[in-house]
């Protein structure tokens, strides 16, 4: 039996990469797929949706600055 330990995968944002994504989105060559959006207060439900494997696209948790 092999034991595996899974951890989070963290990407490092690079300004050039982010600019490229913005350009592609603005040009219409990249279309992000948002499956559902939750307000921050409902973040636990967003996580449950992800755990259930029902996500069809990205799950977005919106945070509003005050």
Buried (B, 14 or more C-beta within 10 A) or exposed (E): EEEEEEEEEEEEEEEEEEEEEEEEEEEEEEEEEEEBEBEEEBBEBBEEBBEEEEBEEEBEBEEEEE
